[in-house]
């Protein structure tokens, strides 16, 4: 991928998911869910991470039907906000 540049985004995650509309979620080693705040066209890496308290998740996916997560036991959860 010649010509592509990368910029470090502060934070440590084991899984990250970004939607086409700029919504970014991720999970870390202790299965906490994080949301990237401040993502805009002018600031595509956003400003900071916000911890979403509650459910522990291994992975998360963001799409047109909403935000879904998979917990350590294999159960699927939908984020309701």
PEKA-V985796 format. One record per residue. N is the residue number from 1. RES is the residue in three letters. PHI is phi in whole degrees, -180 to 180 (NA if undefined). Layout:
n=N res=RES phi=PHI
n=N res=RES phi=PHI
//
This chain:
n=1 res=UNK phi=NA
n=2 res=UNK phi=-63
n=3 res=UNK phi=97
n=4 res=UNK phi=-92
n=5 res=UNK phi=-114
n=6 res=UNK phi=-120
n=7 res=UNK phi=-129
n=8 res=UNK phi=-68
n=9 res=UNK phi=-112
n=10 res=UNK phi=-58
n=11 res=UNK phi=131
n=12 res=UNK phi=-131
n=13 res=UNK phi=-130
n=14 res=UNK phi=-101
n=15 res=UNK phi=-149
n=16 res=UNK phi=-140
n=17 res=UNK phi=-141
n=18 res=UNK phi=-126
n=19 res=UNK phi=-91
n=20 res=UNK phi=-62
n=21 res=UNK phi=-85
n=22 res=UNK phi=99
n=23 res=UNK phi=-72
n=24 res=UNK phi=-129
n=25 res=UNK phi=-127
n=26 res=UNK phi=-156
n=27 res=UNK phi=-124
n=28 res=UNK phi=-116
n=29 res=UNK phi=-65
n=30 res=UNK phi=-99
n=31 res=UNK phi=64
n=32 res=UNK phi=-85
n=33 res=UNK phi=-97
n=34 res=UNK phi=-125
n=35 res=UNK phi=-118
n=36 res=UNK phi=-91
n=37 res=UNK phi=-90
n=38 res=UNK phi=81
n=39 res=UNK phi=-76
n=40 res=UNK phi=-141
n=41 res=UNK phi=-63
n=42 res=UNK phi=-80
n=43 res=UNK phi=-133
n=44 res=UNK phi=-66
n=45 res=UNK phi=-90
n=46 res=UNK phi=76
n=47 res=UNK phi=-116
n=48 res=UNK phi=-163
n=49 res=UNK phi=-96
n=50 res=UNK phi=-118
n=51 res=UNK phi=-76
n=52 res=UNK phi=-97
n=53 res=UNK phi=-73
n=54 res=UNK phi=125
n=55 res=UNK phi=-59
n=56 res=UNK phi=-89
n=57 res=UNK phi=-130
n=58 res=UNK phi=-81
n=59 res=UNK phi=-139
n=60 res=UNK phi=-142
n=61 res=UNK phi=-133
n=62 res=UNK phi=-123
n=63 res=UNK phi=-155
n=64 res=UNK phi=-67
n=65 res=UNK phi=-93
n=66 res=UNK phi=126
n=67 res=UNK phi=-115
n=68 res=UNK phi=-121
n=69 res=UNK phi=-132
n=70 res=UNK phi=-116
n=71 res=UNK phi=-85
n=72 res=UNK phi=-61
n=73 res=UNK phi=-92
n=74 res=UNK phi=96
n=75 res=UNK phi=-76
n=76 res=UNK phi=-99
n=77 res=UNK phi=-128
n=78 res=UNK phi=-106
n=79 res=UNK phi=-78
n=80 res=UNK phi=-107
n=81 res=UNK phi=88
//
